């Protein structure tokens, strides 16, 4: 939150500078008004005016694309995961139930949360869904809880995106804010499913290895992940190193090793 507040203040300063430049542009000498400076100011001011409409269009068209190219979960379509999402939304106190979609991720292990007018939704890539659902449902529950955390913390809301629209484009600062968001959502995933470490292990080691990876050794690797070069390598990344994410959650006592994998016939919600 402190870093987010800093980014909001910085965002307001940038907007104020754009407005001030636009106001003073007419009184500048002609060579400045018609030169590169004037062009840059006019472009920035036009971008500011179009910011809200542009974000609305992007958000609405993204949801339309997902609806047209992914499978929407329901009580009769992967009902077990649908009930889990409903339970998680209730436990997090979400004002409306997010829609869950299963999409063809073309082999990627990915998931994301988003929002459009009146709708919150989460998209799970098929590769991630199948790998976890058949072998370890707790891992998928953790991933789902993480994505619902983005909704709970308003990371996908229009006002949040507007509040950091400019400041998060600044190199290093934007990725730093994104990494902090991921840490916060990891805590939500761990709160909802404390035995879901395999969800992050899968993202670390790849398919089919979340059960054969030695978790204790992985945690030792995370504790040793320190130093100048590690910090430098992470500066431009939007997500923290996955090994560090796992280690932090165990360090905080939010994740534990859990129990052997559940039966594929067991209900998510139990």
ABEGO torsion letter per residue (X at the ends): XAAAAAAAAAAAAAAAAAAAAAAAAAABBAAAAABAAAAAAAAAAAAAAAAAAAAAAAAAAAAAAAAAABBBBBAABGAAAAAAAAAAAAAAGBABBBBBBBBBAGGBBBBBBBBBBGBBBBBBBAAAAAAAAAABAAAAAAAAAAAAAAAAAGAABAAAAAAAAAAAABBGAAAAAAAAAAAAAAAAAAAABAAAAAAAAAAAAEBGAAAABBAAAAAAAAAABBEAAAAAAAAABABBBAAAAAAAAAAAGABBAEBBBBBAABBAAX
